[in-house]
Amino acid sequence: MTLRFALLTALVPGAAMAGDLPAAVTDDAYLPVRRAEAELGQLLFYDPVLSGNRNISCGTCHHPRFATGDGVSLSLGEGGTGLGPDRTPDPANMPEQRIPRNATALFNLGAREFTVMFHDGRVEADPSKPSGLRTPLDEDMVQGFSGVLSAQTMFPVLSADEMAGHYSENDVAQAVRQGRITGEGGAWDIIAGRVAAIPAYRQRFEAVYPGIETGEDIGFTDISNAVAAFIAFEWRSDDSAFDAHLRGEAALDGAAADGMDLFYGEAGCSACHSGRFQTDHGFHAMGVPQLGPGKAARFESHARDEGRIRVTGRAEDAYAFRTPSLRNVTRTGPWGHSGAYSDLRKFLAAHTDPKGALAAYDRGQAVLPDMPSLSDWQVMDDPAEVSAITEAAVPGRPLPEQRIDALIAFLTALEDQAAIDGRLGIPAAVPSGLPVDR
């Protein structure tokens, strides 16, 4: 602790002592990234060529305009047109359903401690597996992914509602429907072939990966690794007012300091939102309302989303979802695995009383592009389903409104505008020549 920081901290009423706080973020918290690989990944991230119908990119649902999300509760992928809250169903190719879960923020996913991905943790680092990863593909998971972030980035291309397209619409969708994911002629192989056929991409891959320069084919894992490098480089976020506080450069004061004291003290937020990125990477049932299609296998007809239990099979994991990092959280709404809350203050209040909040939920909090043909409230209209979510929820710890205001002030101190804007930005064009979402 510097002398200046010690003096500032002593002068701030209610400020948490440095020993109660996480260590400052340093370079060693992150995996190394090569800029040339990140620049290649930037083009791929924004290029619709990775989608089955060549009409959706990663950036469609994870856009810097919306702090790496898309500003809606549940996204419209295939069958949608436009961007963010303005995205609407295409009358010529209507979506079959909304994407079941809220588009997650992408900040700091290149940090070493992020070894579990997705709301339910279905992609995890697992040294016992040949690929080093445990994923829904199980033993069919191929080797060559650089890590969990690389693996995560390429599962959306297999989803009919996200990027693959619907059955029979294109060769990728057909391969997915037939269960051909890996290997020659599989969905990933088809996408890699598309990219390899574009000379500008081949030149860039040869410059970044020595094996390709000496004659190896561009593999799907090469694409995935480049996209992961871009995400890690573009949205590293550790230059907020809170980070300055941790580095001893400028102490937080006023409501932000009061909120920090609450967060790391009486309110108990740091029990789950712990560590340098405010997450324990664990799974907790917070009673978030369920809307949209839920998560169901093809042979199931329900609309519930039971979260982590679908990965582990353990009863105690019912309705539990991964603790998100809170970097830039004030900008990444709507909040919750289902995007049920568009008001962060109301979301925080719900966290202090999960069971009571579920019973009093205001459906007007949801931000859902109009699709009259869909039933978004099947679970919430069923008392038995609501009861199951309520029973699984953790106990509450109610706080008066002024303390929630202080927590909001502290969360605002986690904003890092440079990270929100991104470092490389949106490319002017992509090698496929397809339109770029802006």
C-alpha positions as CSV (number, residue, x, y, z in Angstrom):
1,M,0.0,0.0,0.0
2,T,1.4,3.4,-0.9
3,L,1.5,6.2,1.7
4,R,-0.8,8.3,-0.5
5,F,-3.3,5.5,-0.7
6,A,-3.1,4.8,3.0
7,L,-3.9,8.5,3.8
8,L,-6.7,8.6,1.3
9,T,-8.2,5.4,2.6
10,A,-8.0,6.7,6.2
11,L,-9.9,9.9,5.2
12,V,-12.8,8.1,3.4
13,P,-15.5,7.3,5.9
14,G,-16.7,3.7,5.7
15,A,-14.0,2.6,3.2
16,A,-13.1,-1.1,3.2
17,M,-9.5,-1.8,4.4
18,A,-7.2,-3.0,1.7
19,G,-6.9,-6.4,3.4
20,D,-10.6,-7.0,2.8
21,L,-10.3,-6.4,-1.0
22,P,-8.9,-8.5,-3.8
23,A,-5.4,-8.0,-5.1
24,A,-5.0,-5.5,-8.0
25,V,-5.1,-7.1,-11.4
26,T,-1.7,-7.5,-13.1
27,D,-0.5,-8.8,-16.4
28,D,0.2,-12.2,-15.0
29,A,-3.6,-12.7,-14.5
30,Y,-4.0,-13.1,-18.3
31,L,-2.9,-15.7,-20.8
32,P,-0.5,-14.2,-23.4
33,V,-2.0,-13.0,-26.7
34,R,-0.3,-12.3,-30.0
35,R,-1.6,-9.2,-31.6
36,A,-1.5,-10.7,-35.1
37,E,-3.6,-13.6,-34.0
38,A,-6.1,-11.2,-32.3
39,E,-6.3,-9.1,-35.5
40,L,-7.1,-12.2,-37.5
41,G,-9.7,-13.1,-34.9
42,Q,-11.2,-9.6,-35.1
43,L,-12.1,-10.2,-38.8
44,L,-13.6,-13.7,-38.1
45,F,-15.6,-12.4,-35.1
46,Y,-17.4,-9.9,-37.3
47,D,-17.6,-12.1,-40.4
48,P,-21.0,-13.7,-41.1
49,V,-19.2,-16.4,-43.1
50,L,-19.1,-18.5,-39.9
51,S,-22.8,-18.9,-39.8
52,G,-24.8,-21.4,-41.8
53,N,-26.7,-18.9,-43.9
54,R,-23.8,-16.4,-43.9
55,N,-26.0,-13.8,-42.3
56,I,-25.0,-13.7,-38.6
57,S,-21.6,-13.1,-37.0
58,C,-20.4,-13.4,-33.4
59,G,-20.8,-9.7,-33.2
60,T,-24.5,-9.8,-33.9
61,C,-25.2,-10.9,-30.3
62,H,-22.0,-9.7,-28.7
63,H,-21.6,-6.1,-30.0
64,P,-19.5,-3.3,-28.5
65,R,-22.5,-0.9,-28.9
66,F,-24.2,-3.0,-26.2
67,A,-21.1,-3.6,-24.0
68,T,-20.5,-7.0,-25.7
69,G,-24.1,-8.1,-25.4
70,D,-27.1,-7.1,-27.5
71,G,-29.4,-5.2,-25.2
72,V,-32.3,-7.6,-25.1
73,S,-33.3,-10.3,-22.7
74,L,-33.2,-13.2,-25.2
75,S,-31.6,-12.8,-28.6
76,L,-33.0,-13.4,-32.0
77,G,-30.4,-15.3,-34.0
78,E,-31.4,-17.1,-37.2
79,G,-34.4,-15.5,-38.7
80,G,-33.8,-12.1,-37.3
81,T,-32.7,-8.8,-39.0
82,G,-31.2,-5.7,-37.5
83,L,-29.1,-5.3,-34.4
84,G,-29.8,-5.1,-30.6
85,P,-33.2,-4.1,-29.4
86,D,-34.0,-3.1,-33.0
87,R,-33.5,-6.7,-34.3
88,T,-36.9,-8.1,-35.5
89,P,-38.1,-11.3,-37.0
90,D,-37.6,-11.6,-40.8
91,P,-41.1,-12.3,-42.3
92,A,-39.4,-14.3,-45.1
93,N,-37.6,-16.6,-42.6
94,M,-39.2,-16.4,-39.2
95,P,-37.2,-17.6,-36.2
96,E,-38.3,-20.9,-34.7
97,Q,-37.7,-19.6,-31.1
98,R,-35.6,-17.1,-29.2
99,I,-32.2,-18.1,-28.0
100,P,-32.8,-19.6,-24.6
101,R,-30.4,-17.6,-22.5
102,N,-29.2,-14.0,-22.3
103,A,-26.1,-13.1,-24.3
104,T,-23.2,-13.1,-21.8
105,A,-20.6,-10.3,-21.6
106,L,-17.1,-11.0,-22.9
107,F,-14.9,-9.0,-20.5
108,N,-11.7,-10.6,-19.2
109,L,-12.5,-14.1,-20.6
110,G,-8.8,-14.3,-21.5
111,A,-7.8,-14.3,-17.8
112,R,-6.3,-17.5,-16.5
113,E,-8.9,-18.0,-13.8
114,F,-11.8,-18.3,-16.3
115,T,-11.9,-22.1,-16.8
116,V,-15.7,-22.5,-16.9
117,M,-17.8,-21.1,-19.7
118,F,-21.5,-20.5,-20.4
119,H,-24.3,-19.9,-17.9
120,D,-24.4,-23.6,-17.0
121,G,-20.7,-24.3,-17.2
122,R,-21.1,-26.9,-19.9
123,V,-17.6,-26.1,-21.3
124,E,-14.9,-26.6,-18.6
125,A,-11.2,-27.2,-18.5
126,D,-10.6,-30.8,-17.6
127,P,-7.0,-32.1,-17.8
128,S,-8.2,-35.7,-17.7
129,K,-9.7,-35.4,-21.2
130,P,-7.6,-35.8,-24.3
131,S,-8.7,-32.4,-25.5
132,G,-8.2,-30.8,-22.0
133,L,-11.8,-29.9,-22.1
134,R,-15.1,-31.2,-21.0
135,T,-17.9,-30.2,-23.4
136,P,-21.3,-31.5,-24.6
137,L,-19.4,-33.4,-27.3
138,D,-17.8,-35.5,-24.6
139,E,-15.2,-37.9,-26.1
140,D,-15.8,-36.6,-29.6
141,M,-14.3,-33.3,-28.7
142,V,-11.3,-32.7,-30.9
143,Q,-7.9,-31.6,-29.8
144,G,-6.3,-28.3,-30.8
145,F,-8.4,-25.7,-29.1
146,S,-6.2,-23.3,-27.1
147,G,-8.5,-23.4,-24.1
148,V,-12.0,-23.0,-22.8
149,L,-12.5,-19.6,-24.4
150,S,-11.6,-21.0,-27.8
151,A,-14.0,-23.9,-27.3
152,Q,-16.8,-21.7,-26.1
153,T,-16.6,-19.3,-29.1
154,M,-17.4,-22.1,-31.6
155,F,-20.3,-23.8,-30.0
156,P,-22.8,-21.1,-31.1
157,V,-22.1,-22.1,-34.8
158,L,-23.7,-25.4,-34.0
159,S,-27.0,-24.0,-32.7
160,A,-29.8,-23.8,-35.2
161,D,-31.3,-20.8,-33.5
162,E,-28.0,-18.9,-33.0
163,M,-25.8,-19.3,-36.1
164,A,-26.2,-22.7,-37.9
165,G,-29.6,-22.1,-39.4
166,H,-32.6,-24.3,-39.4
167,Y,-32.8,-27.8,-40.8
168,S,-32.2,-28.1,-44.6
169,E,-31.5,-24.4,-45.0
170,N,-27.8,-24.9,-45.6
171,D,-25.0,-27.5,-45.5
172,V,-23.9,-26.6,-41.9
173,A,-27.4,-26.9,-40.5
174,Q,-27.8,-30.3,-42.3
175,A,-24.6,-31.6,-40.9
176,V,-25.6,-30.5,-37.3
177,R,-29.0,-32.1,-37.7
178,Q,-27.4,-35.3,-38.8
179,G,-24.9,-35.3,-35.9
180,R,-21.9,-34.6,-38.1
181,I,-19.9,-32.1,-36.0
182,T,-16.3,-33.1,-36.1
183,G,-14.2,-34.9,-38.8
184,E,-14.3,-34.6,-42.5
185,G,-17.6,-33.3,-43.8
186,G,-18.7,-32.2,-40.3
187,A,-20.2,-28.8,-39.5
188,W,-16.8,-27.5,-38.3
189,D,-15.0,-28.8,-41.3
190,I,-17.5,-27.2,-43.6
191,I,-17.0,-23.8,-42.0
192,A,-13.2,-24.2,-42.1
193,G,-13.4,-25.0,-45.8
194,R,-15.4,-21.8,-46.4
195,V,-12.8,-19.7,-44.7
196,A,-9.9,-21.5,-46.4
197,A,-11.4,-20.8,-49.8
198,I,-11.0,-17.0,-49.3
199,P,-7.5,-16.0,-50.4
200,A,-7.2,-13.0,-48.0
201,Y,-8.0,-15.3,-45.0
202,R,-5.5,-18.0,-46.2
203,Q,-2.8,-15.3,-46.4
204,R,-3.5,-14.2,-42.9
205,F,-3.6,-17.7,-41.4
206,E,-0.3,-18.5,-43.1
207,A,1.2,-15.4,-41.5
208,V,-0.1,-16.3,-38.0
209,Y,0.2,-20.1,-37.8
210,P,3.6,-21.6,-39.1
211,G,2.0,-25.0,-39.7
212,I,-0.4,-23.5,-42.2
213,E,2.4,-21.7,-43.9
214,T,4.2,-25.0,-44.5
215,G,1.1,-26.7,-46.0
216,E,-1.3,-27.7,-43.2
217,D,-5.0,-27.1,-43.8
218,I,-6.8,-24.4,-42.0
219,G,-8.6,-26.2,-39.2
220,F,-11.6,-25.3,-37.3
221,T,-9.6,-25.0,-34.2
222,D,-7.4,-22.4,-35.9
223,I,-10.4,-20.3,-36.5
224,S,-11.6,-20.8,-33.0
225,N,-8.2,-20.0,-31.5
226,A,-8.0,-16.7,-33.4
227,V,-11.5,-15.6,-32.3
228,A,-10.5,-16.4,-28.7
229,A,-7.3,-14.4,-29.0
230,F,-9.4,-11.4,-30.3
231,I,-11.9,-11.6,-27.4
232,A,-9.0,-11.8,-24.9
233,F,-7.2,-8.9,-26.4
234,E,-10.2,-6.7,-27.2
235,W,-12.1,-6.8,-24.0
236,R,-9.5,-7.0,-21.2
237,S,-11.0,-4.8,-18.5
238,D,-8.8,-3.7,-15.6
239,D,-8.6,0.0,-15.7
240,S,-11.7,1.2,-13.8
241,A,-11.8,3.5,-10.8
242,F,-11.9,0.4,-8.6
243,D,-8.7,-0.8,-10.2
244,A,-7.1,2.5,-9.6
245,H,-8.2,2.2,-5.9
246,L,-6.6,-1.3,-5.7
247,R,-3.4,-0.1,-7.3
248,G,-3.1,2.7,-4.7
249,E,-3.5,5.5,-7.3
250,A,-6.8,7.1,-6.2
251,A,-9.1,5.9,-3.4
252,L,-12.8,5.6,-4.0
253,D,-14.9,8.1,-2.0
254,G,-18.5,9.0,-1.3
255,A,-21.2,6.6,-2.3
256,A,-18.8,4.4,-4.3
257,A,-16.7,3.9,-1.1
258,D,-19.8,3.2,0.9
259,G,-21.0,0.7,-1.7
260,M,-17.6,-1.0,-1.7
261,D,-17.7,-1.3,2.1
262,L,-21.2,-2.9,1.8
263,F,-20.2,-5.2,-1.1
264,Y,-17.2,-6.6,0.8
265,G,-18.9,-6.4,4.2
266,E,-22.4,-6.4,5.5
267,A,-24.3,-7.1,2.2
268,G,-22.3,-10.2,1.6
269,C,-22.0,-9.8,-2.1
270,S,-18.4,-10.9,-2.2
271,A,-19.3,-14.3,-0.8
272,C,-20.1,-15.2,-4.5
273,H,-18.7,-12.2,-6.4
274,S,-15.2,-12.7,-5.0
275,G,-11.7,-12.3,-6.4
276,R,-10.2,-9.9,-8.8
277,F,-13.0,-10.2,-11.3
278,Q,-15.9,-10.4,-8.8
279,T,-16.8,-14.0,-9.4
280,D,-16.2,-17.3,-7.6
281,H,-16.9,-19.1,-10.9
282,G,-19.4,-21.1,-9.0
283,F,-23.1,-21.8,-9.5
284,H,-26.0,-20.5,-7.4
285,A,-29.8,-20.5,-7.6
286,M,-30.9,-16.9,-7.3
287,G,-34.6,-17.3,-8.2
288,V,-34.3,-15.4,-11.5
289,P,-37.6,-15.6,-13.4
290,Q,-37.7,-17.9,-16.4
291,L,-38.9,-16.7,-19.7
292,G,-38.6,-17.8,-23.3
293,P,-38.2,-21.4,-24.6
294,G,-36.0,-22.7,-21.7
295,K,-33.4,-25.4,-22.3
296,A,-34.8,-28.7,-23.4
297,A,-33.6,-31.7,-25.5
298,R,-35.4,-32.5,-28.7
299,F,-37.4,-35.2,-27.0
300,E,-38.6,-32.8,-24.2
301,S,-41.5,-30.4,-24.5
302,H,-41.1,-28.2,-21.4
303,A,-39.9,-24.5,-21.3
304,R,-38.0,-24.6,-18.0
305,D,-34.3,-23.9,-17.7
306,E,-32.9,-25.9,-14.8
307,G,-29.3,-24.6,-15.2
308,R,-26.3,-26.5,-13.9
309,I,-28.2,-29.7,-13.1
310,R,-28.4,-30.4,-16.8
311,V,-24.6,-30.6,-16.8
312,T,-24.0,-32.5,-13.5
313,G,-27.2,-34.4,-12.9
314,R,-26.9,-33.4,-9.2
315,A,-30.2,-32.4,-7.5
316,E,-28.4,-29.6,-5.6
317,D,-27.6,-27.9,-8.9
318,A,-31.2,-27.3,-9.9
319,Y,-31.8,-23.8,-11.1
320,A,-28.2,-22.8,-10.4
321,F,-26.3,-20.6,-12.8
322,R,-22.7,-19.4,-13.0
323,T,-21.7,-16.3,-11.0
324,P,-21.0,-13.7,-13.6
325,S,-18.1,-11.3,-13.4
326,L,-19.2,-7.8,-12.5
327,R,-16.8,-5.8,-14.7
328,N,-18.8,-3.2,-16.6
329,V,-22.0,-4.8,-15.2
330,T,-23.8,-1.5,-15.2
331,R,-23.6,-1.5,-19.0
332,T,-24.4,-5.1,-19.8
333,G,-28.2,-5.4,-19.2
334,P,-30.6,-6.9,-19.3
335,W,-29.5,-9.0,-16.3
336,G,-29.9,-12.6,-15.2
337,H,-29.5,-15.8,-17.2
338,S,-32.8,-15.2,-18.9
339,G,-32.3,-11.4,-19.1
340,A,-35.4,-11.0,-16.9
341,Y,-34.4,-7.6,-15.5
342,S,-33.7,-4.4,-17.5
343,D,-33.4,-2.3,-14.4
344,L,-30.1,-3.0,-12.5
345,R,-31.5,-1.5,-9.2
346,K,-34.5,-3.9,-9.3
347,F,-32.2,-6.8,-10.1
348,L,-30.0,-6.0,-7.1
349,A,-33.1,-5.7,-4.9
350,A,-34.3,-9.1,-6.2
351,H,-30.9,-10.6,-5.2
352,T,-31.5,-9.4,-1.6
353,D,-34.8,-11.3,-1.5
354,P,-34.9,-13.9,-4.3
355,K,-38.0,-15.7,-3.2
356,G,-40.1,-12.6,-2.6
357,A,-38.9,-11.0,-5.8
358,L,-39.9,-14.0,-7.9
359,A,-43.5,-13.8,-6.6
360,A,-43.6,-10.0,-7.3
361,Y,-41.8,-10.1,-10.7
362,D,-42.9,-7.3,-13.2
363,R,-42.9,-8.9,-16.7
364,G,-42.5,-5.4,-18.1
365,Q,-38.8,-5.7,-17.0
366,A,-38.2,-8.1,-20.0
367,V,-36.9,-6.7,-23.3
368,L,-38.2,-9.0,-26.0
369,P,-38.4,-8.2,-29.7
370,D,-42.0,-8.8,-30.7
371,M,-42.9,-12.3,-31.8
372,P,-46.6,-12.8,-31.3
373,S,-46.4,-16.5,-32.3
374,L,-44.2,-17.4,-29.3
375,S,-45.2,-18.0,-25.7
376,D,-42.6,-16.4,-23.5
377,W,-44.3,-16.9,-20.1
378,Q,-45.1,-20.7,-20.1
379,V,-43.1,-21.3,-16.9
380,M,-44.1,-18.1,-15.1
381,D,-47.8,-19.0,-15.8
382,D,-47.4,-22.3,-14.1
383,P,-47.5,-22.2,-10.3
384,A,-45.8,-25.5,-10.0
385,E,-42.8,-24.3,-12.1
386,V,-42.6,-21.1,-10.2
387,S,-42.7,-23.0,-6.9
388,A,-39.8,-25.2,-8.0
389,I,-37.6,-22.1,-8.8
390,T,-38.6,-20.5,-5.5
391,E,-37.7,-23.6,-3.4
392,A,-34.3,-23.8,-5.0
393,A,-33.4,-20.2,-4.4
394,V,-30.9,-19.1,-1.8
395,P,-32.1,-17.2,1.3
396,G,-32.3,-13.4,1.0
397,R,-30.6,-10.6,2.9
398,P,-32.9,-7.6,2.4
399,L,-31.3,-4.1,2.2
400,P,-32.9,-0.7,2.5
401,E,-33.1,1.3,-0.8
402,Q,-30.3,3.7,0.1
403,R,-27.9,0.9,0.5
404,I,-28.8,-0.5,-2.9
405,D,-28.0,3.0,-4.2
406,A,-24.6,2.7,-2.7
407,L,-24.0,-0.7,-4.3
408,I,-25.0,0.8,-7.7
409,A,-22.4,3.6,-7.1
410,F,-19.7,0.9,-6.4
411,L,-20.7,-1.1,-9.4
412,T,-20.4,2.0,-11.5
413,A,-16.8,2.3,-10.3
414,L,-16.2,-1.1,-12.0
415,E,-16.7,0.5,-15.5
416,D,-13.8,0.6,-17.8
417,Q,-14.7,2.7,-20.9
418,A,-11.7,1.7,-22.9
419,A,-12.6,-1.9,-22.5
420,I,-16.2,-1.3,-23.4
421,D,-15.1,0.5,-26.6
422,G,-12.6,-2.2,-27.5
423,R,-9.1,-1.9,-28.6
424,L,-9.2,-3.0,-32.3
425,G,-12.9,-2.0,-32.9
426,I,-15.2,-3.1,-35.7
427,P,-13.4,-3.7,-39.0
428,A,-14.3,-1.6,-42.0
429,A,-14.8,-4.8,-44.0
430,V,-14.2,-8.5,-43.7
431,P,-12.5,-10.8,-46.2
432,S,-15.7,-12.6,-47.2
433,G,-17.2,-9.3,-48.4
434,L,-20.3,-9.9,-46.4
435,P,-22.0,-7.1,-44.4
436,V,-20.6,-6.2,-41.0
437,D,-23.0,-5.3,-38.1
438,R,-22.4,-1.8,-36.9
